[in-house]
Amino acid sequence: MAAAQQNQNQFSGPVIVFREVRLPETATPAGYSAVIGAYGLAVPLPRTLSATGQHHRITERNGWRIMTPRHAPHPTLEGHLTFALKYEGLDLAVLKRLFQVAGPAPIEALVRESPSGSYARRIWFLYEWLTGARLDLPDADAGRYVPVVDPELQWSGPEKTVSRYRIKDNLPGTPEFCPLVFRTKTLEKFIGLELPRRAAAIVADVPRDLLARTAAFLLLKDSRSSYAIEGERPPEDRIQRWGRAIAEAGRQPIDRDELLRLQRIVLGDARFVRLGFRKEGGFVGAHDRENRMPLPDHINARPEDLPRLIDGMGTFDQGPAKNLDPVVAAAILAFGFVYVHPFEDGNGRIHRYLIHHVLAMRGFNPPGVVLPVSAAILDQIDEYRRVLESYSQRLLPLVEWEPTPQFNVRVLNDTGDFYRFFDATPHAEFLYACVQRTIERDLPSETAFCSSTISSGNMWMPLSTCPSG
């Protein structure tokens, strides 16, 4: 009872401003927002925060979901965590930081109060999964088995029964790397388009020699576009070398050795770049003109966190990525990689290679055809940057750093969890839009172009002169 009273005193009443973010109306923070405020958690705020208001309708505005009085949770840690899991899904970064700050006692208390409760058992599992510490609790002996991730709210992985908690572990990753994606109407609509079937139908009646020529055009187009996104115009042989690497995507597992191999291919002559994983900090941004001090838009993962993060991505690649929707899995792996930014140079092109890797591994493309996703990204470069910033802008204020004598950054606090746990929903929606465009526009147009070239007798045209390249 004392613990429950202590928790109750921590939670806020009605507010109009939360963490410098104004609510659409006066309302009481609920779920993750309440927990973040009560425990002073330094975490990226969820894209949508929840509160309960006085009106008997649910409204969503300006990044807030205002729910009705009947949705108001009991003002305790258990009440707000139950609300979060029921209505907001999992935010692993918030939960891990909460468990680190609160310690084991309140989690043990809420499980003892409701040992067979489904939400209590999920919270218990998440505590031990995220922290690696075992709570002083006996194994559960009652309650039906429930999934950790609500598959109606977020994409989940294959289920593994865990008898200690009587739950089904369906997290789409490991404690080293587990971004999550919400099931949105936008993503469900994309999946309903059955894009792999459409792509297969487009190429089904294309003669083999014409399809080979189309595939070569598309491959060159993607390789050249990927360099263009980085503002580079390398020699043609380097573009074609990277194109050959993309053509082989999906054949090798993603691990440290494979990423190092890809960096050597993409950089070519690396006289001015240190190959290999970063030994120092890194950032994306600019320098002040007067004193060359860093002006970061994004700060990369700390070098000491890279081994665990990269190994976590490799495990994701060989496990959950094979069970999730292919485009969702590609977004998780590729955007997770680019936020980590493990190299001094080459990160962006390898990030986009990882998209091809997952799609090819899952058989999403027609055999022998690479969808020019990089070209679609290049044509929507402003939206691409907004998607990247959708997380970077929430992450940046939480990274404590200092400039180095080399005008770089040195991160001073523990930030590893912010790169292994993030909401990849905007990234998945953006990537699906790019994939749709390549299948519904680029693939038919390139096939038609190659067909007209052959019918007009221009069989000699070299690939480098393809207008769409």
LOVEX-208469 format. One record per residue (C-alpha): y negated, z, x negated; residue in three letters. Coordinates in pm, whole numbers, padded with zeros to 5 digits, always signed. Each point is the difference from the previous one (the first is absolute). Layout:
REM residues N
YZXala
...
END
This chain:
REM residues 469
+00000+00000+00000met
-00241+00081-00283ala
+00061-00340-00159ala
-00058-00175+00331ala
-00327+00189+00052gln
-00114-00089-00352gln
+00065-00370+00063asn
-00177+00015+00335gln
-00317+00131-00162asn
-00011-00292-00244gln
-00029-00284+00250phe
-00330-00139+00120ser
-00142-00007+00348gly
-00198-00292+00144pro
-00205-00195-00258val
-00213-00313-00008ile
+00033-00059-00377val
+00319+00026-00206phe
-00004-00050-00377arg
-00332-00184+00030glu
+00158-00231+00260val
-00163+00011+00344arg
+00225+00018+00305leu
-00075-00222+00302pro
-00046+00319+00204glu
+00033+00373-00047thr
+00372+00073-00029ala
+00249+00232-00170thr
+00186-00135-00305pro
+00374-00024+00060ala
+00300-00086-00211gly
-00075-00119-00350tyr
-00378+00035+00032ser
+00042+00365+00101ala
+00242+00071-00285val
-00222-00178-00256ile
-00300+00203+00112gly
+00178+00336+00027ala
+00162-00020-00343tyr
-00278-00189-00177gly
+00234-00277-00107leu
-00132-00255-00249ala
+00178-00309+00136val
-00092-00350+00116pro
-00084+00036+00367leu
+00236-00180+00239pro
-00140-00330+00131arg
-00001+00153+00349thr
-00078+00368+00054leu
+00088+00192+00315ser
-00183+00254+00210ala
+00017+00132+00355thr
-00301-00024+00229gly
-00102+00099+00351gln
+00066-00330+00175his
+00329-00090+00165his
+00038-00333-00171arg
+00090-00105-00353ile
-00270-00190-00188thr
+00002-00160-00345glu
-00328-00067-00179arg
-00136+00004-00354asn
+00326+00109-00159gly
+00065+00283+00250trp
+00252+00038+00278arg
-00134+00250+00253ile
+00283+00132+00215met
-00009+00203+00320thr
+00000+00379+00041pro
+00366-00005+00098arg
+00084-00142-00345his
-00167+00292-00179ala
+00250+00166-00237pro
+00044+00372-00040his
-00254+00099-00270pro
+00263+00083-00263thr
+00144-00189-00293leu
+00316-00068+00199glu
-00203-00121+00296gly
-00208-00245-00203his
+00293-00129-00206leu
+00199-00058+00318thr
-00296-00188+00146phe
-00027-00210-00318ala
+00367-00096-00009leu
+00003-00074+00373lys
-00317-00207+00028tyr
-00113-00098-00350glu
+00321-00073-00188gly
+00056+00103-00360leu
-00277+00026-00258asp
+00197+00100-00308leu
-00304+00050-00223ala
-00151+00251+00244val
+00330+00177+00051leu
+00076+00036-00369lys
-00345+00133-00081arg
+00028+00242+00293leu
+00336+00129-00124phe
-00142+00048-00350gln
-00301+00192+00130val
+00170+00205+00273ala
+00317+00079-00193gly
+00344+00063+00149pro
-00070+00311+00211ala
-00162-00164+00308pro
+00262-00277+00007ile
+00283+00250-00019glu
-00168+00202+00276ala
-00032-00291+00242leu
+00363-00106-00059val
+00124+00355+00061arg
-00200+00014+00325glu
+00156-00326+00121ser
+00314-00066-00208pro
+00141-00263+00235ser
-00333-00167+00080gly
-00006-00368-00096ser
-00356+00010-00137tyr
+00064+00318-00198ala
+00308-00152-00160arg
-00187-00320-00089arg
-00280+00205-00160ile
+00260+00203-00189trp
+00167-00316-00132phe
-00335-00153-00100leu
-00097+00314-00190tyr
+00313-00010-00214glu
-00003-00382-00033trp
-00363-00012-00113leu
-00012+00308-00223thr
+00353+00005-00138gly
+00015+00376+00073ala
+00262+00164+00218arg
-00124+00235+00269leu
+00164+00339+00057asp
+00168-00113+00321leu
+00363-00033+00105pro
+00125-00341+00103asp
-00076-00097+00359ala
+00290+00054+00239asp
-00151-00122+00327ala
-00211-00285+00135gly
+00076-00367+00040arg
-00047-00229-00299tyr
-00347-00159+00004val
-00162-00264-00225pro
-00266+00111-00248val
-00214-00308+00065val
-00066-00077+00366asp
+00106-00368+00011pro
-00222-00052+00303glu
-00307+00087-00210leu
+00079-00120-00354gln
+00242-00227-00182trp
+00304+00190-00116ser
+00288-00057-00238gly
+00376+00032+00049pro
+00112+00338+00130glu
+00182+00252-00218lys
+00134+00314+00169thr
-00110+00324-00170val
+00193+00296+00137ser
-00216+00275-00152arg
-00280-00076+00246tyr
+00202-00193+00261arg
-00227-00299-00043ile
+00035-00371-00077lys
-00192-00092-00314asp
-00146-00343+00079asn
-00296+00009-00237leu
-00059-00351-00144pro
-00028+00121-00358gly
+00045+00292-00236thr
-00226+00290-00103pro
-00115-00224-00286glu
-00123-00288+00221phe
-00012-00006+00378cys
-00301-00171+00164pro
+00029-00025+00379leu
-00095-00264+00257val
-00081+00064+00365phe
+00151-00211+00275arg
-00307-00171+00138thr
-00035-00261+00272lys
-00125-00241-00266thr
+00313+00036-00211leu
+00231-00018+00301glu
-00171-00325+00102lys
+00049-00148-00347phe
+00368+00094+00001ile
+00040-00156+00343gly
-00112-00335-00142leu
+00333-00026-00187glu
-00175-00161-00297leu
+00315-00052-00213pro
+00154-00201+00283arg
-00320-00207+00032arg
-00003-00072-00373ala
+00365-00102+00006ala
-00065-00233+00295ala
-00289-00169-00183ile
+00212-00092-00301val
+00327-00061+00187ala
-00049-00375+00039asp
-00186-00060-00326val
+00194-00218-00245pro
+00112+00186-00310arg
-00219-00196-00245asp
-00307+00046+00220leu
+00070+00371+00041leu
+00032+00039-00377ala
-00338-00169-00048arg
-00158+00216+00272thr
+00144+00313-00158ala
-00146-00100-00338ala
-00343-00052+00155phe
+00013+00337+00173leu
+00113+00177-00315leu
-00280-00146-00210leu
-00250+00080+00273lys
+00103+00366+00005asp
-00003+00037-00379ser
-00344-00159-00038arg
-00140+00207+00290ser
+00130+00324-00148ser
-00195-00062-00321tyr
-00306-00110+00199ala
-00003+00334+00186ile
-00044+00165-00341glu
-00282-00243-00089gly
+00211-00175-00266glu
+00060-00368-00075arg
+00278+00002-00258pro
+00158-00311-00153pro
+00228-00201+00226glu
+00311+00089-00198asp
-00065+00371+00056arg
-00042-00057+00374ile
+00327-00192+00015gln
+00176+00265-00209arg
-00106+00266+00249trp
+00107-00230+00282gly
+00349-00021-00149arg
+00012+00381-00009ala
-00098+00014+00368ile
+00272-00252+00083ala
+00255+00249-00139glu
-00142+00298+00190ala
+00257+00221+00169gly
+00276-00059-00252arg
-00057+00305-00219gln
-00058+00360+00111pro
-00346+00143-00057ile
+00015+00255-00279asp
-00198+00080-00314arg
+00158-00279-00205asp
-00059-00262+00270glu
-00366+00097+00042leu
-00053-00022-00377leu
+00163-00344-00001arg
-00229-00118+00279leu
-00309+00126-00181gln
+00092-00199-00310arg
+00042-00314+00210ile
-00320+00038+00197val
-00223+00078-00299leu
+00140-00255-00240gly
-00210+00029-00317asp
-00073+00373+00002ala
-00198+00033-00322arg
-00279+00184+00176phe
+00208+00212+00240val
+00234+00285-00078arg
+00333-00080+00161leu
+00209+00269+00162gly
-00074+00288+00230phe
-00336+00169-00034arg
-00032+00290-00241lys
-00349+00082+00128glu
-00180+00021+00333gly
-00127-00304+00180gly
-00226-00104+00284phe
-00112-00300+00201val
-00375-00040+00017gly
-00294-00055-00232ala
-00208+00172-00268his
-00357+00119+00022asp
-00223-00253-00175arg
-00200+00258-00193glu
+00261+00240-00138asn
+00328-00182+00083arg
+00125+00298+00199met
+00286-00083+00239pro
-00086-00082+00362leu
+00345+00008+00160pro
+00092-00154+00333asp
+00359+00111-00054his
+00157+00232-00257ile
+00354-00078-00106asn
+00289+00244-00024ala
+00006+00224-00306arg
+00210-00134-00289pro
+00219+00312+00007glu
+00091-00077+00364asp
+00104-00361-00066leu
+00369+00053-00089pro
+00080+00186+00323arg
-00206-00234+00216leu
+00152-00315-00150ile
+00352+00137+00026asp
-00077+00097+00361gly
-00107-00357+00075met
+00318-00127-00162gly
+00211+00228+00219thr
-00193-00119+00306phe
+00060-00361-00102asp
+00375+00046-00021gln
+00035+00228+00304gly
-00242+00024+00293pro
-00159-00341-00068ala
+00333-00155+00094lys
-00003+00168+00342asn
-00364-00017+00114leu
-00161-00305+00154asp
-00044-00236-00300pro
-00378-00041+00027val
-00052+00372+00058val
+00214+00076-00306ala
-00188-00258-00207ala
-00334+00156+00095ala
+00118+00350-00092ile
+00130-00103-00342leu
-00275-00244-00094ala
-00299+00207+00107phe
+00158+00317-00133gly
+00027-00173-00339phe
-00359-00122-00004val
-00138+00346+00084tyr
+00202+00147-00288val
-00125-00279-00233his
+00246+00079-00282pro
-00126-00264-00246phe
-00329-00069-00173glu
+00018-00359+00128asp
+00225-00210+00221gly
+00025+00248+00288asn
-00141-00226+00271gly
+00228-00295-00067arg
+00308+00220-00027ile
-00109+00173+00322his
+00013-00336+00177arg
+00325-00093-00176tyr
+00156+00308+00159leu
-00076-00147+00342ile
+00206-00306-00091his
+00267+00222-00152his
+00066+00192+00322val
-00023-00304+00228leu
+00241-00195-00221ala
+00238+00294-00039met
+00016+00034+00378arg
+00047-00373+00065gly
-00325-00018+00198phe
-00098-00342-00143asn
+00196-00321+00050pro
+00232-00049-00301pro
-00189-00139-00299gly
-00342+00037+00162val
-00271+00243-00114val
-00263+00072+00263leu
-00349-00028-00162pro
-00110+00348+00103val
-00251+00019-00286ser
-00180-00307+00138ala
-00031+00169+00339ala
-00133+00314-00171ile
-00252-00206-00199leu
-00133-00157+00319asp
-00042+00349+00150gln
-00117+00173-00316ile
-00260+00218+00173asp
+00258+00134+00246glu
+00242+00053-00289tyr
-00258+00216-00176arg
-00071+00193+00319arg
+00370+00076+00034val
+00017+00124-00359leu
-00309+00212+00055glu
+00141+00143+00325ser
+00187+00247-00218tyr
-00195-00005-00327ser
-00317+00122+00171gln
+00182+00300+00145arg
+00177+00071-00328leu
-00294-00028-00241leu
-00190+00318+00103pro
+00311+00208-00070leu
+00049-00116-00359val
-00171+00226-00251glu
-00078-00193-00317trp
-00216-00014-00308glu
-00110-00296-00215pro
+00165-00052-00336thr
-00170-00112-00323pro
+00158-00342+00062gln
-00187-00024+00335phe
+00324+00050+00189asn
+00093+00285+00237val
+00218+00305-00052arg
+00140+00153+00319val
-00021+00380+00001leu
+00203+00097+00308asn
+00349-00066+00132asp
-00017-00321+00203thr
+00355-00137-00020gly
+00082+00070+00365asp
-00294-00209+00117phe
+00170-00312-00142tyr
+00352+00074+00121arg
-00098+00098+00355phe
-00253-00213+00189phe
-00035-00181+00331asp
+00083-00366-00066ala
-00053-00117+00359thr
-00320-00206-00064pro
+00170-00162-00298his
+00306-00099+00205ala
-00216-00147+00278glu
-00204-00201-00250phe
+00305-00129-00182leu
+00168-00104+00323tyr
-00311-00201+00093ala
+00018-00176-00338cys
+00370-00074+00040val
-00056-00134+00352gln
-00268-00235-00130arg
+00220-00135-00279thr
+00282-00075+00245ile
-00205-00139+00288glu
-00258-00191-00205arg
+00080-00047-00369asp
+00370-00082+00027leu
-00042-00274+00268pro
-00311-00147-00164ser
+00158-00021-00345glu
+00314-00154+00145thr
-00210-00257+00185ala
-00207-00073-00310phe
+00306-00057-00216cys
+00155-00217+00270ser
-00311-00219+00020ser
-00011-00024-00380thr
+00357-00126-00012ile
-00046-00242+00292ser
-00311-00149-00164ser
+00187-00059-00324gly
-00187+00261-00208asn
+00318+00146-00142met
-00155+00025-00347trp
-00263+00262+00092met
+00031+00300-00238pro
+00015+00347+00146leu
-00326+00105-00164ser
-00192-00257+00211thr
+00121+00137+00331cys
-00322+00041+00209pro
+00106+00336+00135ser
+00073+00142-00346gly
END
